[in-house]
Amino acid sequence: MDEASRRKLLKRLRKILGSENVLDDEYIVSIYSRNAAGMSSNALAVVFPSSVEQVSSIVRLAYNENISLYPQGSATELTGSSIPSEGGLVVSFQNMNRIKETSVVDGYVVAEPGVILRELDSHLSQHGYMFPVDPASIRAATVGGAVNTGAGGMRGAKYGTMREWVMGLQVVLPDEEGTVMRIGCRTAKCRQGYDLVRLIVGSEGTLALVTETTLRITPIPENTVTLLGFYEELEDLVNTVVGVKENRLSPYIMEFIDAETVDITIKAGGSRIKGEGHALIVSLDVPPEASSRYAGILRSIMESNNASQIHVAENTDQAEKLGLFDIRRGFHPATVKLAAEASRHSKGRILVYVEDIAVPPSRLAEAIRRIRRTSDEMNIPLSLAGHAGDGNIHPVTWFDTGDPESKERVERWVGEIMRIAVELGGTVSSEHGIGSSKKEGLRMELEAIGGLKALELMRRIKEIFDPKGILNPGKVV
Ligand SMILES: Cc1cc2nc3c(=O)[nH]c(=O)nc-3n(C[C@H](O)[C@H](O)[C@H](O)COP(=O)(O)OP(=O)(O)OC[C@H]3O[C@@H](n4cnc5c(N)ncnc54)[C@H](O)[C@@H]3O)c2cc1C
């Protein structure tokens, strides 16, 4: 775009939003053009709407002028889905951050997309309720970002991902009119023809701009029982997961950390509990009067699968006091610390990369072993943890941006990790999304399950929603 057109565009945007809500300062734009994985590009400007009317006006202008729009929450995504890859405008939702309505009786909260998930949860806790989707990025990630990535978290073993918790949406369509559309219901049961709410959840900002969300809420469990055990053999850990399920228990949290990652985390000072081997954390929500009984059942499942050093907390506060979640929470910071140490010899910046595959939980041991072997063979440093309840594995590594060979090696490694997931009947992305970096993986997965035709359907759906291709182009399909 030439300078005169750029100035004209900015002038028109400032008329819609006010000068303070249209920023084109190079430094600020560069901050909003980067994601948490360090992927970056350069937008023309960043705009901060504060109402659905303003979002609609931005869309009309962009449609007429053929300007790409990139919706953004806090840019904590890890696949390039929020990056303004073809110039254009970043539409930041950080000013649309009101919680508009809470109904415990009807079981929902109405929130604007810029509300931070942690703030939503603290708001609901005043009512004894919670929003159960808790990505590790909960302190920064927004409702709009979580809806659009289809985020999940530690509590996913019981509560699933965003898909299960979005009841309704208000969106602005990227069409000539900037049409404002409401879909979904404020009732738990809802049949509205084709399920467009679910289509938009996880669509990574490629189909519509989300301007309001109606989210299902759930009571905070009265009490939880948590056990942490260590295992020499991966099979024993996985058999514990099987045992928990066969005993008809539905854990709130079921997380694993592999032995080498346990070691890294403890050495980095990331855990008050010291242990050796693969770690498994299981947390059940049970009434206080049943705590001892369920702690006993869980302990005996762990013991019968050769767990050593079993730590037990019979209530939620005790689990925190004893540090039963430390290893799981500390593994990422410990990896970042290792990467930072490596950066002393680096030629550029060191970027930490978090993978996000899933396999059927019964195949976890095989998957973890293959990931370790592949990483060793490729000389890739590796931390590894995940959600044992749903088979979601997060292999984590890093690379040196100043060393093309290191970057290219990690890219090849990502391809291999995705291949392992597909070969074991899993998926290349369970919660982080496809963005721009996993498009090949998506194709590989669909091909493997005989679903390539779905890619063509997805492209046609994209064209129906976004006839000019101005919304987050180049992502997902
Ligand atoms: C340390 C760390 C830990 C993480 N842990 C987890 C985890 O446990 N589970 C998990 O699922 N993810 C995790 N993530 C990934 C990320 O935090 C989540 O995907 C999060 O939901 C993204 O929220 P955000 O507000 O940052 O969205 P962004 O990164 O800004 O955007 C994500 C996507 O949503 C789109 N989008 C944002 N707002 C809107 C809107 N209003 N309308 C339309 N499209 C929109 C963007 O275009 C983009 O495609 C982690 C990331 C980091 C850095």
PDBQT file of the ligand as one rigid body, heavy atoms in Angstrom, charges set to zero:
ROOT
HETATM    1  C1  LIG A 501       2.993 -20.635  28.417  1.00  0.00    +0.000 C 
HETATM    2  C2  LIG A 501       1.793 -21.010  27.575  1.00  0.00    +0.000 A 
HETATM    3  C3  LIG A 501       0.970 -22.024  28.019  1.00  0.00    +0.000 A 
HETATM    4  C4  LIG A 501      -0.155 -22.382  27.262  1.00  0.00    +0.000 A 
HETATM    5  N1  LIG A 501      -0.957 -23.361  27.742  1.00  0.00    +0.000 NA
HETATM    6  C5  LIG A 501      -2.061 -23.708  27.049  1.00  0.00    +0.000 A 
HETATM    7  C6  LIG A 501      -2.921 -24.725  27.549  1.00  0.00    +0.000 A 
HETATM    8  O1  LIG A 501      -2.703 -25.304  28.606  1.00  0.00    +0.000 OA
HETATM    9  N2  LIG A 501      -4.013 -25.027  26.815  1.00  0.00    +0.000 N 
HETATM   10  C7  LIG A 501      -4.306 -24.383  25.645  1.00  0.00    +0.000 A 
HETATM   11  O2  LIG A 501      -5.331 -24.691  25.032  1.00  0.00    +0.000 OA
HETATM   12  N3  LIG A 501      -3.508 -23.418  25.157  1.00  0.00    +0.000 NA
HETATM   13  C8  LIG A 501      -2.401 -23.057  25.824  1.00  0.00    +0.000 A 
HETATM   14  N4  LIG A 501      -1.581 -22.083  25.334  1.00  0.00    +0.000 N 
HETATM   15  C9  LIG A 501      -1.929 -21.434  24.034  1.00  0.00    +0.000 C 
HETATM   16  C10 LIG A 501      -2.784 -20.147  24.178  1.00  0.00    +0.000 C 
HETATM   17  O3  LIG A 501      -2.515 -19.518  25.388  1.00  0.00    +0.000 OA
HETATM   18  C11 LIG A 501      -4.274 -20.429  24.070  1.00  0.00    +0.000 C 
HETATM   19  O4  LIG A 501      -4.565 -20.913  22.788  1.00  0.00    +0.000 OA
HETATM   20  C12 LIG A 501      -5.179 -19.206  24.331  1.00  0.00    +0.000 C 
HETATM   21  O5  LIG A 501      -6.509 -19.634  24.301  1.00  0.00    +0.000 OA
HETATM   22  C13 LIG A 501      -5.019 -18.052  23.350  1.00  0.00    +0.000 C 
HETATM   23  O6  LIG A 501      -5.654 -16.912  23.884  1.00  0.00    +0.000 OA
HETATM   24  P1  LIG A 501      -5.245 -15.419  23.433  1.00  0.00    +0.000 P 
HETATM   25  O7  LIG A 501      -6.184 -14.469  24.068  1.00  0.00    +0.000 OA
HETATM   26  O8  LIG A 501      -3.827 -15.182  23.689  1.00  0.00    +0.000 OA
HETATM   27  O9  LIG A 501      -5.561 -15.497  21.890  1.00  0.00    +0.000 OA
HETATM   28  P2  LIG A 501      -4.640 -15.048  20.677  1.00  0.00    +0.000 P 
HETATM   29  O10 LIG A 501      -3.349 -15.766  20.769  1.00  0.00    +0.000 OA
HETATM   30  O11 LIG A 501      -4.602 -13.586  20.577  1.00  0.00    +0.000 OA
HETATM   31  O12 LIG A 501      -5.487 -15.603  19.446  1.00  0.00    +0.000 OA
HETATM   32  C14 LIG A 501      -5.678 -16.973  19.256  1.00  0.00    +0.000 C 
HETATM   33  C15 LIG A 501      -6.567 -17.162  18.016  1.00  0.00    +0.000 C 
HETATM   34  O13 LIG A 501      -7.861 -16.626  18.281  1.00  0.00    +0.000 OA
HETATM   35  C16 LIG A 501      -8.194 -15.615  17.321  1.00  0.00    +0.000 C 
HETATM   36  N5  LIG A 501      -8.971 -14.605  18.057  1.00  0.00    +0.000 N 
HETATM   37  C17 LIG A 501      -8.659 -13.992  19.215  1.00  0.00    +0.000 A 
HETATM   38  N6  LIG A 501      -9.678 -13.196  19.602  1.00  0.00    +0.000 NA
HETATM   39  C18 LIG A 501     -10.636 -13.305  18.658  1.00  0.00    +0.000 A 
HETATM   40  C19 LIG A 501     -11.925 -12.733  18.484  1.00  0.00    +0.000 A 
HETATM   41  N7  LIG A 501     -12.472 -11.911  19.372  1.00  0.00    +0.000 N 
HETATM   42  N8  LIG A 501     -12.638 -13.046  17.363  1.00  0.00    +0.000 NA
HETATM   43  C20 LIG A 501     -12.125 -13.907  16.441  1.00  0.00    +0.000 A 
HETATM   44  N9  LIG A 501     -10.913 -14.484  16.568  1.00  0.00    +0.000 NA
HETATM   45  C21 LIG A 501     -10.186 -14.189  17.669  1.00  0.00    +0.000 A 
HETATM   46  C22 LIG A 501      -6.879 -15.136  16.780  1.00  0.00    +0.000 C 
HETATM   47  O14 LIG A 501      -7.013 -14.621  15.473  1.00  0.00    +0.000 OA
HETATM   48  C23 LIG A 501      -6.074 -16.429  16.783  1.00  0.00    +0.000 C 
HETATM   49  O15 LIG A 501      -6.411 -17.194  15.662  1.00  0.00    +0.000 OA
HETATM   50  C24 LIG A 501      -0.445 -21.705  26.052  1.00  0.00    +0.000 A 
HETATM   51  C25 LIG A 501       0.388 -20.671  25.621  1.00  0.00    +0.000 A 
HETATM   52  C26 LIG A 501       1.496 -20.335  26.367  1.00  0.00    +0.000 A 
HETATM   53  C27 LIG A 501       2.360 -19.219  25.887  1.00  0.00    +0.000 C 
ENDROOT
TORSDOF 0
